[in-house]
Amino acid sequence: MLGLVIGNTDLVTGFRLVGVEGVEVRSVQEAEKALAQALSRRDLAMIIVSEEFSSQMRSQIDSARSEQIAPLIVEVPGAEGSGAESRMSDLISKTLGMKL
């Protein structure tokens, strides 16, 4: 089973570096479309969505969580601000359960 990350370029790039597929989005509408497409896939065990977009997609995420067991939808904070590289590494490690 696979994971997929939906978010801005920095978040997606960080996860791609450890082998997680990603969809770069620039708007809530693009994120909603990417989530709908991801939810239709049967090979995904986890969908990781940036809080930057997930906070504005609450109804779609809550609906998906209540209607289906898998995939797991995880919301993660963005990587903006000082120390972003360190936080991105920690975020990937915690989400995937592996040390980078």
Biopython code that builds the backbone (N, CA, C, O; Angstrom):
import numpy as np
from Bio.PDB.StructureBuilder import StructureBuilder

atoms = [
    (1, "MET", "N", (0.834, -1.182, 0.000)),
    (1, "MET", "CA", (0.000, 0.000, 0.000)),
    (1, "MET", "C", (0.879, 1.246, 0.000)),
    (1, "MET", "O", (1.992, 1.239, 0.526)),
    (2, "LEU", "N", (0.378, 2.274, -0.577)),
    (2, "LEU", "CA", (1.147, 3.494, -0.774)),
    (2, "LEU", "C", (0.570, 4.664, 0.004)),
    (2, "LEU", "O", (-0.556, 4.624, 0.498)),
    (3, "GLY", "N", (1.388, 5.709, 0.094)),
    (3, "GLY", "CA", (0.961, 6.975, 0.654)),
    (3, "GLY", "C", (1.033, 8.049, -0.406)),
    (3, "GLY", "O", (1.755, 7.907, -1.393)),
    (4, "LEU", "N", (0.289, 9.124, -0.208)),
    (4, "LEU", "CA", (0.280, 10.246, -1.133)),
    (4, "LEU", "C", (0.179, 11.513, -0.311)),
    (4, "LEU", "O", (-0.593, 11.576, 0.645)),
    (5, "VAL", "N", (0.959, 12.528, -0.678)),
    (5, "VAL", "CA", (0.908, 13.809, 0.013)),
    (5, "VAL", "C", (0.321, 14.862, -0.931)),
    (5, "VAL", "O", (0.631, 14.893, -2.122)),
    (6, "ILE", "N", (-0.528, 15.716, -0.375)),
    (6, "ILE", "CA", (-1.142, 16.818, -1.121)),
    (6, "ILE", "C", (-0.756, 18.099, -0.405)),
    (6, "ILE", "O", (-1.074, 18.273, 0.771)),
    (7, "GLY", "N", (-0.069, 19.005, -1.108)),
    (7, "GLY", "CA", (0.334, 20.252, -0.481)),
    (7, "GLY", "C", (1.147, 21.126, -1.406)),
    (7, "GLY", "O", (1.189, 20.922, -2.620)),
    (8, "ASN", "N", (1.795, 22.111, -0.797)),
    (8, "ASN", "CA", (2.618, 23.031, -1.588)),
    (8, "ASN", "C", (3.910, 22.342, -2.033)),
    (8, "ASN", "O", (4.197, 21.217, -1.624)),
    (9, "THR", "N", (4.667, 23.017, -2.857)),
    (9, "THR", "CA", (5.877, 22.446, -3.437)),
    (9, "THR", "C", (6.857, 21.953, -2.381)),
    (9, "THR", "O", (7.402, 20.857, -2.516)),
    (10, "ASP", "N", (7.091, 22.734, -1.335)),
    (10, "ASP", "CA", (8.058, 22.346, -0.308)),
    (10, "ASP", "C", (7.649, 21.058, 0.404)),
    (10, "ASP", "O", (8.474, 20.165, 0.599)),
    (11, "LEU", "N", (6.392, 20.964, 0.786)),
    (11, "LEU", "CA", (5.914, 19.778, 1.489)),
    (11, "LEU", "C", (6.003, 18.546, 0.592)),
    (11, "LEU", "O", (6.500, 17.501, 1.014)),
    (12, "VAL", "N", (5.532, 18.668, -0.617)),
    (12, "VAL", "CA", (5.545, 17.539, -1.548)),
    (12, "VAL", "C", (6.976, 17.111, -1.850)),
    (12, "VAL", "O", (7.268, 15.916, -1.888)),
    (13, "THR", "N", (7.862, 18.063, -2.064)),
    (13, "THR", "CA", (9.263, 17.732, -2.340)),
    (13, "THR", "C", (9.892, 16.989, -1.173)),
    (13, "THR", "O", (10.609, 16.010, -1.375)),
    (14, "GLY", "N", (9.631, 17.444, 0.040)),
    (14, "GLY", "CA", (10.173, 16.778, 1.216)),
    (14, "GLY", "C", (9.751, 15.323, 1.300)),
    (14, "GLY", "O", (10.573, 14.455, 1.593)),
    (15, "PHE", "N", (8.501, 15.051, 1.050)),
    (15, "PHE", "CA", (8.025, 13.672, 1.099)),
    (15, "PHE", "C", (8.515, 12.862, -0.100)),
    (15, "PHE", "O", (8.778, 11.667, 0.033)),
    (16, "ARG", "N", (8.640, 13.487, -1.255)),
    (16, "ARG", "CA", (9.154, 12.769, -2.424)),
    (16, "ARG", "C", (10.587, 12.288, -2.190)),
    (16, "ARG", "O", (10.989, 11.244, -2.704)),
    (17, "LEU", "N", (11.345, 13.046, -1.421)),
    (17, "LEU", "CA", (12.731, 12.659, -1.143)),
    (17, "LEU", "C", (12.825, 11.328, -0.408)),
    (17, "LEU", "O", (13.859, 10.663, -0.467)),
    (18, "VAL", "N", (11.768, 10.936, 0.279)),
    (18, "VAL", "CA", (11.763, 9.642, 0.973)),
    (18, "VAL", "C", (10.846, 8.641, 0.273)),
    (18, "VAL", "O", (10.481, 7.617, 0.851)),
    (19, "GLY", "N", (10.475, 8.942, -0.974)),
    (19, "GLY", "CA", (9.748, 7.976, -1.781)),
    (19, "GLY", "C", (8.238, 8.021, -1.718)),
    (19, "GLY", "O", (7.574, 7.087, -2.167)),
    (20, "VAL", "N", (7.676, 9.102, -1.165)),
    (20, "VAL", "CA", (6.216, 9.220, -1.095)),
    (20, "VAL", "C", (5.738, 10.054, -2.280)),
    (20, "VAL", "O", (6.235, 11.155, -2.519)),
    (21, "GLU", "N", (4.784, 9.525, -3.008)),
    (21, "GLU", "CA", (4.203, 10.214, -4.148)),
    (21, "GLU", "C", (3.513, 11.491, -3.680)),
    (21, "GLU", "O", (3.009, 11.543, -2.558)),
    (22, "GLY", "N", (3.484, 12.519, -4.524)),
    (22, "GLY", "CA", (2.863, 13.762, -4.117)),
    (22, "GLY", "C", (2.175, 14.506, -5.235)),
    (22, "GLY", "O", (2.492, 14.336, -6.412)),
    (23, "VAL", "N", (1.215, 15.345, -4.839)),
    (23, "VAL", "CA", (0.517, 16.219, -5.772)),
    (23, "VAL", "C", (0.702, 17.643, -5.276)),
    (23, "VAL", "O", (0.247, 17.993, -4.187)),
    (24, "GLU", "N", (1.369, 18.459, -6.078)),
    (24, "GLU", "CA", (1.567, 19.867, -5.722)),
    (24, "GLU", "C", (0.311, 20.646, -6.088)),
    (24, "GLU", "O", (-0.196, 20.546, -7.205)),
    (25, "VAL", "N", (-0.184, 21.426, -5.123)),
    (25, "VAL", "CA", (-1.373, 22.238, -5.364)),
    (25, "VAL", "C", (-1.098, 23.674, -4.931)),
    (25, "VAL", "O", (-0.263, 23.931, -4.064)),
    (26, "ARG", "N", (-1.824, 24.604, -5.559)),
    (26, "ARG", "CA", (-1.645, 26.021, -5.245)),
    (26, "ARG", "C", (-2.903, 26.671, -4.697)),
    (26, "ARG", "O", (-2.877, 27.817, -4.248)),
    (27, "SER", "N", (-4.004, 25.934, -4.736)),
    (27, "SER", "CA", (-5.268, 26.500, -4.259)),
    (27, "SER", "C", (-6.086, 25.416, -3.577)),
    (27, "SER", "O", (-5.813, 24.224, -3.721)),
    (28, "VAL", "N", (-7.086, 25.851, -2.835)),
    (28, "VAL", "CA", (-7.986, 24.914, -2.165)),
    (28, "VAL", "C", (-8.729, 24.083, -3.211)),
    (28, "VAL", "O", (-8.954, 22.889, -3.011)),
    (29, "GLN", "N", (-9.106, 24.705, -4.310)),
    (29, "GLN", "CA", (-9.818, 23.977, -5.359)),
    (29, "GLN", "C", (-8.950, 22.853, -5.926)),
    (29, "GLN", "O", (-9.440, 21.747, -6.153)),
    (30, "GLU", "N", (-7.669, 23.129, -6.155)),
    (30, "GLU", "CA", (-6.761, 22.086, -6.644)),
    (30, "GLU", "C", (-6.596, 20.987, -5.595)),
    (30, "GLU", "O", (-6.527, 19.806, -5.938)),
    (31, "ALA", "N", (-6.532, 21.369, -4.325)),
    (31, "ALA", "CA", (-6.390, 20.393, -3.248)),
    (31, "ALA", "C", (-7.638, 19.518, -3.152)),
    (31, "ALA", "O", (-7.526, 18.307, -2.961)),
    (32, "GLU", "N", (-8.811, 20.107, -3.280)),
    (32, "GLU", "CA", (-10.061, 19.337, -3.234)),
    (32, "GLU", "C", (-10.111, 18.321, -4.381)),
    (32, "GLU", "O", (-10.509, 17.172, -4.189)),
    (33, "LYS", "N", (-9.704, 18.758, -5.563)),
    (33, "LYS", "CA", (-9.688, 17.866, -6.721)),
    (33, "LYS", "C", (-8.686, 16.728, -6.502)),
    (33, "LYS", "O", (-8.985, 15.570, -6.795)),
    (34, "ALA", "N", (-7.506, 17.058, -5.989)),
    (34, "ALA", "CA", (-6.479, 16.040, -5.732)),
    (34, "ALA", "C", (-6.953, 15.040, -4.687)),
    (34, "ALA", "O", (-6.701, 13.842, -4.821)),
    (35, "LEU", "N", (-7.641, 15.518, -3.642)),
    (35, "LEU", "CA", (-8.153, 14.624, -2.607)),
    (35, "LEU", "C", (-9.225, 13.700, -3.177)),
    (35, "LEU", "O", (-9.226, 12.504, -2.884)),
    (36, "ALA", "N", (-10.130, 14.235, -3.980)),
    (36, "ALA", "CA", (-11.175, 13.403, -4.585)),
    (36, "ALA", "C", (-10.559, 12.308, -5.447)),
    (36, "ALA", "O", (-11.002, 11.161, -5.405)),
    (37, "GLN", "N", (-9.542, 12.655, -6.226)),
    (37, "GLN", "CA", (-8.876, 11.652, -7.061)),
    (37, "GLN", "C", (-8.156, 10.620, -6.200)),
    (37, "GLN", "O", (-8.184, 9.428, -6.506)),
    (38, "ALA", "N", (-7.517, 11.067, -5.136)),
    (38, "ALA", "CA", (-6.801, 10.150, -4.248)),
    (38, "ALA", "C", (-7.765, 9.189, -3.563)),
    (38, "ALA", "O", (-7.459, 8.006, -3.416)),
    (39, "LEU", "N", (-8.922, 9.685, -3.146)),
    (39, "LEU", "CA", (-9.903, 8.842, -2.463)),
    (39, "LEU", "C", (-10.480, 7.764, -3.373)),
    (39, "LEU", "O", (-10.980, 6.747, -2.891)),
    (40, "SER", "N", (-10.414, 7.979, -4.678)),
    (40, "SER", "CA", (-10.934, 6.985, -5.618)),
    (40, "SER", "C", (-9.924, 5.863, -5.893)),
    (40, "SER", "O", (-10.274, 4.839, -6.479)),
    (41, "ARG", "N", (-8.694, 6.060, -5.476)),
    (41, "ARG", "CA", (-7.657, 5.037, -5.684)),
    (41, "ARG", "C", (-7.768, 3.944, -4.625)),
    (41, "ARG", "O", (-8.087, 4.229, -3.471)),
    (42, "ARG", "N", (-7.511, 2.721, -5.003)),
    (42, "ARG", "CA", (-7.584, 1.593, -4.078)),
    (42, "ARG", "C", (-6.216, 1.181, -3.552)),
    (42, "ARG", "O", (-6.125, 0.319, -2.678)),
    (43, "ASP", "N", (-5.144, 1.791, -4.076)),
    (43, "ASP", "CA", (-3.791, 1.399, -3.668)),
    (43, "ASP", "C", (-3.216, 2.286, -2.565)),
    (43, "ASP", "O", (-2.081, 2.070, -2.138)),
    (44, "LEU", "N", (-3.966, 3.269, -2.098)),
    (44, "LEU", "CA", (-3.453, 4.191, -1.089)),
    (44, "LEU", "C", (-3.881, 3.776, 0.316)),
    (44, "LEU", "O", (-5.056, 3.505, 0.564)),
    (45, "ALA", "N", (-2.916, 3.729, 1.228)),
    (45, "ALA", "CA", (-3.211, 3.449, 2.634)),
    (45, "ALA", "C", (-3.298, 4.750, 3.433)),
    (45, "ALA", "O", (-3.974, 4.808, 4.460)),
    (46, "MET", "N", (-2.600, 5.809, 2.952)),
    (46, "MET", "CA", (-2.556, 7.071, 3.686)),
    (46, "MET", "C", (-2.522, 8.240, 2.711)),
    (46, "MET", "O", (-1.822, 8.212, 1.699)),
    (47, "ILE", "N", (-3.290, 9.260, 3.040)),
    (47, "ILE", "CA", (-3.253, 10.529, 2.304)),
    (47, "ILE", "C", (-2.849, 11.594, 3.302)),
    (47, "ILE", "O", (-3.496, 11.768, 4.336)),
    (48, "ILE", "N", (-1.783, 12.300, 2.991)),
    (48, "ILE", "CA", (-1.257, 13.353, 3.860)),
    (48, "ILE", "C", (-1.626, 14.689, 3.214)),
    (48, "ILE", "O", (-1.292, 14.940, 2.057)),
    (49, "VAL", "N", (-2.319, 15.544, 3.974)),
    (49, "VAL", "CA", (-2.783, 16.826, 3.444)),
    (49, "VAL", "C", (-2.218, 17.952, 4.301)),
    (49, "VAL", "O", (-2.288, 17.906, 5.529)),
    (50, "SER", "N", (-1.666, 18.950, 3.651)),
    (50, "SER", "CA", (-1.143, 20.119, 4.351)),
    (50, "SER", "C", (-2.273, 20.878, 5.038)),
    (50, "SER", "O", (-3.337, 21.083, 4.455)),
    (51, "GLU", "N", (-2.033, 21.298, 6.298)),
    (51, "GLU", "CA", (-3.016, 22.106, 7.028)),
    (51, "GLU", "C", (-3.361, 23.386, 6.278)),
    (51, "GLU", "O", (-4.457, 23.927, 6.421)),
    (52, "GLU", "N", (-2.432, 23.853, 5.493)),
    (52, "GLU", "CA", (-2.653, 25.055, 4.684)),
    (52, "GLU", "C", (-3.940, 24.921, 3.871)),
    (52, "GLU", "O", (-4.658, 25.900, 3.665)),
    (53, "PHE", "N", (-4.224, 23.700, 3.413)),
    (53, "PHE", "CA", (-5.424, 23.442, 2.615)),
    (53, "PHE", "C", (-6.496, 22.699, 3.399)),
    (53, "PHE", "O", (-7.686, 22.956, 3.216)),
    (54, "SER", "N", (-6.091, 21.782, 4.268)),
    (54, "SER", "CA", (-7.066, 20.940, 4.968)),
    (54, "SER", "C", (-8.021, 21.750, 5.837)),
    (54, "SER", "O", (-9.184, 21.377, 5.994)),
    (55, "SER", "N", (-7.543, 22.847, 6.397)),
    (55, "SER", "CA", (-8.401, 23.662, 7.256)),
    (55, "SER", "C", (-9.577, 24.251, 6.481)),
    (55, "SER", "O", (-10.612, 24.579, 7.062)),
    (56, "GLN", "N", (-9.408, 24.382, 5.165)),
    (56, "GLN", "CA", (-10.473, 24.940, 4.330)),
    (56, "GLN", "C", (-11.265, 23.844, 3.608)),
    (56, "GLN", "O", (-12.187, 24.136, 2.847)),
    (57, "MET", "N", (-10.895, 22.579, 3.853)),
    (57, "MET", "CA", (-11.555, 21.439, 3.211)),
    (57, "MET", "C", (-12.205, 20.536, 4.265)),
    (57, "MET", "O", (-12.403, 19.343, 4.034)),
    (58, "ARG", "N", (-12.528, 21.109, 5.408)),
    (58, "ARG", "CA", (-12.994, 20.327, 6.554)),
    (58, "ARG", "C", (-14.153, 19.402, 6.206)),
    (58, "ARG", "O", (-14.128, 18.229, 6.579)),
    (59, "SER", "N", (-15.161, 19.895, 5.506)),
    (59, "SER", "CA", (-16.337, 19.060, 5.229)),
    (59, "SER", "C", (-15.980, 17.874, 4.331)),
    (59, "SER", "O", (-16.472, 16.767, 4.550)),
    (60, "GLN", "N", (-15.137, 18.092, 3.330)),
    (60, "GLN", "CA", (-14.736, 17.005, 2.435)),
    (60, "GLN", "C", (-13.921, 15.950, 3.193)),
    (60, "GLN", "O", (-14.127, 14.753, 2.993)),
    (61, "ILE", "N", (-13.012, 16.378, 4.048)),
    (61, "ILE", "CA", (-12.184, 15.445, 4.815)),
    (61, "ILE", "C", (-13.026, 14.686, 5.831)),
    (61, "ILE", "O", (-12.905, 13.466, 5.950)),
    (62, "ASP", "N", (-13.875, 15.396, 6.562)),
    (62, "ASP", "CA", (-14.729, 14.740, 7.553)),
    (62, "ASP", "C", (-15.668, 13.734, 6.896)),
    (62, "ASP", "O", (-15.899, 12.651, 7.434)),
    (63, "SER", "N", (-16.201, 14.087, 5.751)),
    (63, "SER", "CA", (-17.091, 13.187, 5.022)),
    (63, "SER", "C", (-16.348, 11.922, 4.596)),
    (63, "SER", "O", (-16.864, 10.816, 4.750)),
    (64, "ALA", "N", (-15.151, 12.083, 4.069)),
    (64, "ALA", "CA", (-14.351, 10.928, 3.643)),
    (64, "ALA", "C", (-14.019, 10.033, 4.832)),
    (64, "ALA", "O", (-14.078, 8.808, 4.727)),
    (65, "ARG", "N", (-13.673, 10.637, 5.949)),
    (65, "ARG", "CA", (-13.335, 9.866, 7.155)),
    (65, "ARG", "C", (-14.533, 9.073, 7.668)),
    (65, "ARG", "O", (-14.370, 7.952, 8.150)),
    (66, "SER", "N", (-15.722, 9.637, 7.569)),
    (66, "SER", "CA", (-16.895, 8.953, 8.098)),
    (66, "SER", "C", (-17.445, 7.894, 7.136)),
    (66, "SER", "O", (-18.127, 6.964, 7.566)),
    (67, "GLU", "N", (-17.159, 8.029, 5.863)),
    (67, "GLU", "CA", (-17.721, 7.126, 4.862)),
    (67, "GLU", "C", (-16.841, 5.932, 4.531)),
    (67, "GLU", "O", (-17.340, 4.928, 4.023)),
    (68, "GLN", "N", (-15.556, 6.014, 4.802)),
    (68, "GLN", "CA", (-14.677, 4.903, 4.453)),
    (68, "GLN", "C", (-13.579, 4.725, 5.488)),
    (68, "GLN", "O", (-13.122, 5.685, 6.107)),
    (69, "ILE", "N", (-13.170, 3.487, 5.661)),
    (69, "ILE", "CA", (-12.145, 3.153, 6.648)),
    (69, "ILE", "C", (-10.764, 3.546, 6.139)),
    (69, "ILE", "O", (-9.960, 4.101, 6.888)),
    (70, "ALA", "N", (-10.491, 3.266, 4.893)),
    (70, "ALA", "CA", (-9.189, 3.565, 4.310)),
    (70, "ALA", "C", (-9.403, 4.398, 3.054)),
    (70, "ALA", "O", (-10.437, 4.271, 2.397)),
    (71, "PRO", "N", (-8.469, 5.220, 2.724)),
    (71, "PRO", "CA", (-7.174, 5.446, 3.355)),
    (71, "PRO", "C", (-7.288, 6.377, 4.568)),
    (71, "PRO", "O", (-8.253, 7.126, 4.722)),
    (72, "LEU", "N", (-6.281, 6.299, 5.403)),
    (72, "LEU", "CA", (-6.154, 7.197, 6.540)),
    (72, "LEU", "C", (-5.802, 8.584, 6.008)),
    (72, "LEU", "O", (-4.914, 8.715, 5.166)),
    (73, "ILE", "N", (-6.484, 9.612, 6.487)),
    (73, "ILE", "CA", (-6.182, 10.987, 6.074)),
    (73, "ILE", "C", (-5.501, 11.675, 7.242)),
    (73, "ILE", "O", (-6.070, 11.791, 8.328)),
    (74, "VAL", "N", (-4.261, 12.137, 7.007)),
    (74, "VAL", "CA", (-3.455, 12.780, 8.038)),
    (74, "VAL", "C", (-3.233, 14.230, 7.634)),
    (74, "VAL", "O", (-2.831, 14.513, 6.505)),
    (75, "GLU", "N", (-3.495, 15.142, 8.555)),
    (75, "GLU", "CA", (-3.259, 16.559, 8.302)),
    (75, "GLU", "C", (-1.957, 16.959, 8.983)),
    (75, "GLU", "O", (-1.748, 16.664, 10.160)),
    (76, "VAL", "N", (-1.087, 17.630, 8.241)),
    (76, "VAL", "CA", (0.215, 18.018, 8.778)),
    (76, "VAL", "C", (0.436, 19.513, 8.599)),
    (76, "VAL", "O", (-0.041, 20.103, 7.630)),
    (77, "PRO", "N", (1.163, 20.132, 9.539)),
    (77, "PRO", "CA", (1.464, 21.562, 9.403)),
    (77, "PRO", "C", (2.426, 21.807, 8.247)),
    (77, "PRO", "O", (3.180, 20.919, 7.849)),
    (78, "GLY", "N", (2.388, 23.013, 7.721)),
    (78, "GLY", "CA", (3.294, 23.387, 6.639)),
    (78, "GLY", "C", (4.713, 23.555, 7.130)),
    (78, "GLY", "O", (4.978, 23.483, 8.330)),
    (79, "ALA", "N", (5.618, 23.778, 6.209)),
    (79, "ALA", "CA", (7.038, 23.868, 6.539)),
    (79, "ALA", "C", (7.552, 25.305, 6.501)),
    (79, "ALA", "O", (8.760, 25.524, 6.413)),
    (80, "GLU", "N", (6.653, 26.286, 6.567)),
    (80, "GLU", "CA", (7.083, 27.682, 6.483)),
    (80, "GLU", "C", (7.752, 28.135, 7.773)),
    (80, "GLU", "O", (7.558, 27.542, 8.834)),
    (81, "GLY", "N", (8.530, 29.180, 7.662)),
    (81, "GLY", "CA", (9.130, 29.782, 8.847)),
    (81, "GLY", "C", (10.565, 29.357, 9.078)),
    (81, "GLY", "O", (11.140, 28.603, 8.293)),
    (82, "SER", "N", (11.137, 29.849, 10.165)),
    (82, "SER", "CA", (12.533, 29.544, 10.452)),
    (82, "SER", "C", (12.677, 28.110, 10.898)),
    (82, "SER", "O", (11.797, 27.566, 11.564)),
    (83, "GLY", "N", (13.783, 27.499, 10.534)),
    (83, "GLY", "CA", (14.023, 26.111, 10.899)),
    (83, "GLY", "C", (13.163, 25.142, 10.110)),
    (83, "GLY", "O", (12.915, 24.026, 10.567)),
    (84, "ALA", "N", (12.702, 25.545, 8.934)),
    (84, "ALA", "CA", (11.788, 24.720, 8.148)),
    (84, "ALA", "C", (12.396, 23.373, 7.782)),
    (84, "ALA", "O", (11.691, 22.364, 7.796)),
    (85, "GLU", "N", (13.672, 23.328, 7.456)),
    (85, "GLU", "CA", (14.307, 22.059, 7.077)),
    (85, "GLU", "C", (14.248, 21.065, 8.221)),
    (85, "GLU", "O", (13.933, 19.894, 8.009)),
    (86, "SER", "N", (14.547, 21.515, 9.425)),
    (86, "SER", "CA", (14.516, 20.636, 10.585)),
    (86, "SER", "C", (13.100, 20.156, 10.858)),
    (86, "SER", "O", (12.892, 18.973, 11.126)),
    (87, "ARG", "N", (12.137, 21.042, 10.797)),
    (87, "ARG", "CA", (10.746, 20.652, 11.037)),
    (87, "ARG", "C", (10.250, 19.693, 9.969)),
    (87, "ARG", "O", (9.499, 18.768, 10.277)),
    (88, "MET", "N", (10.655, 19.893, 8.719)),
    (88, "MET", "CA", (10.234, 19.013, 7.638)),
    (88, "MET", "C", (10.778, 17.610, 7.874)),
    (88, "MET", "O", (10.061, 16.624, 7.700)),
    (89, "SER", "N", (12.028, 17.521, 8.265)),
    (89, "SER", "CA", (12.628, 16.223, 8.558)),
    (89, "SER", "C", (11.902, 15.536, 9.699)),
    (89, "SER", "O", (11.602, 14.345, 9.617)),
    (90, "ASP", "N", (11.616, 16.278, 10.768)),
    (90, "ASP", "CA", (10.881, 15.718, 11.908)),
    (90, "ASP", "C", (9.479, 15.277, 11.492)),
    (90, "ASP", "O", (9.015, 14.211, 11.896)),
    (91, "LEU", "N", (8.815, 16.089, 10.693)),
    (91, "LEU", "CA", (7.470, 15.788, 10.239)),
    (91, "LEU", "C", (7.441, 14.497, 9.429)),
    (91, "LEU", "O", (6.588, 13.639, 9.658)),
    (92, "ILE", "N", (8.357, 14.356, 8.495)),
    (92, "ILE", "CA", (8.416, 13.147, 7.672)),
    (92, "ILE", "C", (8.713, 11.940, 8.544)),
    (92, "ILE", "O", (8.086, 10.891, 8.395)),
    (93, "SER", "N", (9.659, 12.083, 9.447)),
    (93, "SER", "CA", (10.015, 10.971, 10.339)),
    (93, "SER", "C", (8.822, 10.527, 11.174)),
    (93, "SER", "O", (8.567, 9.328, 11.296)),
    (94, "LYS", "N", (8.093, 11.469, 11.748)),
    (94, "LYS", "CA", (6.945, 11.120, 12.600)),
    (94, "LYS", "C", (5.810, 10.522, 11.794)),
    (94, "LYS", "O", (5.174, 9.564, 12.234)),
    (95, "THR", "N", (5.546, 11.075, 10.618)),
    (95, "THR", "CA", (4.439, 10.602, 9.803)),
    (95, "THR", "C", (4.686, 9.195, 9.270)),
    (95, "THR", "O", (3.788, 8.353, 9.267)),
    (96, "LEU", "N", (5.913, 8.952, 8.820)),
    (96, "LEU", "CA", (6.231, 7.659, 8.223)),
    (96, "LEU", "C", (6.788, 6.648, 9.225)),
    (96, "LEU", "O", (6.923, 5.464, 8.915)),
    (97, "GLY", "N", (7.109, 7.126, 10.430)),
    (97, "GLY", "CA", (7.652, 6.218, 11.444)),
    (97, "GLY", "C", (9.057, 5.760, 11.148)),
    (97, "GLY", "O", (9.441, 4.643, 11.494)),
    (98, "MET", "N", (9.829, 6.622, 10.507)),
    (98, "MET", "CA", (11.215, 6.274, 10.190)),
    (98, "MET", "C", (12.122, 7.459, 10.467)),
    (98, "MET", "O", (11.704, 8.608, 10.323)),
    (99, "LYS", "N", (13.340, 7.195, 10.857)),
    (99, "LYS", "CA", (14.323, 8.243, 11.141)),
    (99, "LYS", "C", (15.030, 8.611, 9.853)),
    (99, "LYS", "O", (15.468, 7.736, 9.106)),
    (100, "LEU", "N", (15.144, 9.916, 9.588)),
    (100, "LEU", "CA", (15.855, 10.387, 8.396)),
    (100, "LEU", "C", (17.267, 10.759, 8.730)),
    (100, "LEU", "O", (18.020, 11.177, 7.850)),
]
sb = StructureBuilder()
sb.init_structure("model")
sb.init_model(0)
sb.init_chain("A")
sb.init_seg("    ")
for serial, (resi, resn, name, xyz) in enumerate(atoms, 1):
    if name == "N":
        sb.init_residue(resn, " ", resi, " ")
    sb.init_atom(name, np.array(xyz, "f"), 0.0, 1.0, " ", f" {name:<3s}", serial, name[0])
structure = sb.get_structure()
